[in-house]
């Protein structure tokens, strides 16, 4: 599911299955990625992500810059592959 940082957490809490992972669309390298286990953590995570996005992209006011992916959390080992061409 894709949401906006402008949406109040109260509207989102019933639409999210917990645990979930919030991922800012415009950030990379796992910046701003937060796991939430419930409504209270969702509210705190959204506020934290808003602050990160605002501090990095003050000039970016597009809907894309304020978008967050909400994904199902899958328990297990995390593996990241990064490379340059």
Buried (B, 14 or more C-beta within 10 A) or exposed (E): EEBEBEEEBEEBBEEBEBBBBBBBBBBEEEEBBBEBEEBEBBBEBBEEBBEBBEEBBEEEEEEEBBBBBBEEEEEEEEEEEEEEE
